[in-house]
Amino acid sequence: MSRIDPTAVIHPQALIEDGAQIGPGARVGPFALIGGEVELGANVEVMSHVVIKGRTRVGEETQVFPFAVLGEIPQDLKFGGERTELQVGARNRIREHVTMNLGTSGGGSVTKVGDDCLFMAGVHVAHDCIVGNRVIMVNNSALAGHCVLGDGVIVGGLSGVHQFVRIGEGAIIGAVTMVTADVIPHALVQGPRGMLDGLNLVGLKRRGVGRTDIMALRAALQTLKQGEGAFQDRARRLGEETESDYVRQIVDFVLGNSDRGFLTP
């Protein structure tokens, strides 16, 4: 039996499969399909013609616009029907024709999206991706499987991110860009084959980052570009010298596990 809160509003032409859980104040529009293992949080709005399937949880106050499809099976030929999940956080805006897939057993079995994100029309979030809070993905951008996006990342329109790539907190990817290697936090990447082109200065200033930290980040980028030794060696030396928490984020990111290598200055 489905568990539908009495304050939820379900259009009579919506299809709610047995077992679905729909929280207080949630709204489901006409011709929407809510699968039997789906859980909608409080005040979630699911508009007309949305499909939500699989073991999918949608957090409170998230809006899902027409023709979005959440929780379908991964686009991975290795997927064998194992029980995996999609977790979507609170207060997200998921616009028309967005697709978000379940995880796979080979990638941790969960695709996870944080809070307060905006996914514009036509965005794709593939299996086993981990997306942070306040992320913006612009129209028709796409994440391949196993990508990790930090908080506050912006991915420009028509851009693609290769599987297993990590994009650090506060980075911005320009429009029509292919990203094939890890992007350090607070970086600016642009060009058809993504090139590390400096810092996301606009984003840093909008966040109220002080001049001292911005200057430290600029100096760190220069050290990573021209210092002696391998890229990780330069980052390690930065970690020994810096007093900036923002530079420390870059150091920790570079010294973390990477399956794709790094975009270097």
C-alpha positions, 0 to 999 in steps of 0.5 A: 500500500502507498503511504500518502499524507492526507495533506498531499495533493494528487491529481486524479490522472497521476499514477501512484504505484503501490508502496510509494511514500508521499509526504505532507504538502506534496503535489503531484500533477497530471500524467506523472508516474511515481514508482512503488519505491519512491519517497517524496519529502514534504512540499515536493512538487512534481509537475505533469508528465514527470516519471520518478522510478526506482529506489528514489528519494526526493528531498523537501521542497524540491520542484520537478518540472514536466518531462523530467525522468528520475531514477531510471536504470543506468545507461551502463551495459554492465548494469544487471538489475541490482538494487541501487538508489538515487538520492536527491536533496532538498530545495532543488529545481529540476527543470524540463527533460532533466534525467538522473539515473540510479547508481550501479553496484560497481560505483557505490550503488548510489547517485546522490544530489545535494541541496539547493541546486539548479538543473536547467532543461536537458541536463543529465546526471549519470549513475554514481555521480555525487553532486554537492550543494548549490550546484548549477548545471546549465541547459544540456550539460551532462555528467558521465558516470562516477563524477564528483562535483563540489559545493557551488560548482557551475557547469556551463551550457552544452558542456560535458564532464568525462566519467570519474572526473572530480570538480572542486568546490567553487569551480566554474566550467565555461559553456561548450567545454569538454572536461576530461581531467580533475578541476581544482577548487575555485578554478575557471575552465573554458575552451572546447577541450577544457583548459585551466584558465585561472581562478573563478574570481567572480564566484570568489567575490560573490561569496565574499572571499577577502582580498588576502585569500584571493591573492593567496590563491593567485600565488598558489596557481602560479606556483602550481604552474611554474614551480619545480617538480611534479604537480603533486610535489608543488601542491605538497610544498604549498600545503607546508607553506600556506596559511589560507584555508582556500589554498588548503582546499586546493592542496587537499584536492590535489593530494586526494585520489584521482582517476583522471589526473588534473587540468594544470595551469 
